[in-house]
Amino acid sequence: MLFCPLDGTLLQIITSTSDPTTSSSSSSSSRSGTRNTFACSTCPYSHAISPNNPHIQKSYPTNRKKVDDILGGANAWENVDKTAAVCPSCSHTEAYFLQMQIRSADEPMSVFYKCVKCSNQWNDK
């Protein structure tokens, strides 16, 4: 992301047709007649994007944030009871269940199920 040096607004990529007076060698795009520029939406600042601009050609991998399992991870299903419940995935009639209070105290407990056969997880809505 690039920001406007004048007012700090996030710059947007604008694609426009190139001027017929400019030569084709100065065009920043491999497509004929088009050119990309960074432009500020609140002031007249613009910056041409050239093919050798390092801000466009580099990609930076992002690390995904590790999300905590709200049910307690893999250990949450170790010591749970079984009940008769039909799995929506494989139609097996037996599942593990776990009850948890995740809403306010005046709401009923939420029941979470895990199929004995296919390990599909679902909840009782």
C-alpha positions in Angstrom: 0.0 0.0 0.0 1.2 3.5 -0.8 0.0 6.7 0.7 -0.1 10.2 -0.6 2.9 12.2 0.5 0.8 15.4 0.7 -2.2 14.4 2.8 -1.7 10.7 3.8 -4.6 9.3 1.9 -4.3 5.7 0.5 -3.4 5.9 -3.2 -5.6 4.1 -5.7 -4.5 2.5 -8.9 -6.2 4.3 -11.9 -6.1 2.8 -15.3 -6.4 5.3 -18.1 -5.8 5.5 -21.8 -2.4 6.9 -22.7 -2.0 10.2 -24.6 -1.5 9.8 -28.3 1.4 12.2 -28.1 3.4 10.0 -25.9 5.6 7.3 -27.4 4.7 3.6 -27.0 8.1 3.0 -25.3 7.1 5.2 -22.3 3.9 3.3 -21.8 3.9 1.5 -18.4 1.7 -1.3 -19.5 2.3 -4.1 -22.0 -1.2 -3.5 -23.3 -1.2 -0.8 -26.0 -3.0 2.4 -25.1 -3.4 1.9 -21.4 -1.4 3.3 -18.5 -1.6 2.8 -14.7 -1.0 5.5 -12.1 -1.2 5.8 -8.4 -3.7 8.7 -7.7 -4.9 10.4 -4.6 -8.7 10.7 -4.3 -8.6 13.9 -2.3 -5.9 16.0 -4.0 -4.4 16.2 -7.5 -1.3 14.0 -6.6 -0.5 11.2 -9.0 2.5 8.9 -9.6 3.0 6.9 -12.8 3.6 3.2 -12.4 6.5 1.9 -14.5 7.2 -1.8 -15.2 10.3 -1.7 -13.1 8.5 -0.1 -10.1 9.4 -2.4 -7.1 6.2 -1.6 -5.3 4.1 -3.3 -7.9 6.3 -6.3 -8.8 7.0 -7.5 -5.3 4.5 -9.6 -3.4 4.8 -10.1 0.3 3.4 -13.3 1.8 1.3 -12.8 4.8 1.3 -15.1 7.8 -2.2 -16.2 8.7 -3.2 -15.4 12.2 -3.6 -18.5 14.4 -7.2 -18.8 15.5 -8.0 -20.3 18.8 -10.5 -23.2 18.8 -13.5 -21.9 20.8 -14.3 -25.5 21.9 -10.9 -26.1 23.6 -8.9 -27.6 20.7 -8.3 -31.4 20.2 -8.5 -32.1 23.9 -12.1 -30.9 24.2 -13.5 -34.1 22.7 -11.5 -36.6 24.8 -13.9 -37.1 27.7 -17.4 -36.4 26.3 -20.5 -38.5 26.2 -22.3 -40.1 23.3 -25.9 -39.5 22.2 -28.3 -40.4 19.5 -28.0 -37.7 16.9 -28.1 -37.9 13.1 -25.0 -36.6 11.3 -25.9 -34.2 8.5 -22.8 -35.4 6.6 -22.9 -39.2 6.7 -26.3 -39.9 8.3 -24.7 -41.9 11.1 -27.0 -42.1 14.2 -24.5 -41.7 17.0 -22.4 -38.6 17.9 -20.4 -37.2 20.8 -21.8 -34.1 22.3 -20.6 -31.1 24.3 -22.6 -28.4 26.0 -21.2 -24.9 26.4 -22.6 -21.6 27.6 -21.5 -19.2 24.8 -24.3 -16.6 24.9 -25.8 -14.6 27.8 -26.9 -16.4 30.9 -30.6 -16.1 30.1 -30.1 -18.0 26.8 -30.0 -21.8 26.7 -26.7 -23.7 26.5 -25.3 -24.4 23.0 -24.9 -28.1 22.1 -22.0 -29.1 19.9 -21.9 -32.5 18.2 -19.1 -34.6 16.6 -20.0 -37.6 14.5 -18.5 -40.9 15.8 -18.0 -42.2 12.2 -16.8 -39.3 10.1 -15.8 -36.7 12.8 -18.0 -34.0 11.2 -18.8 -31.3 13.7 -22.1 -29.3 13.9 -24.2 -27.5 16.5 -27.8 -27.6 17.6 -29.3 -24.3 16.5 
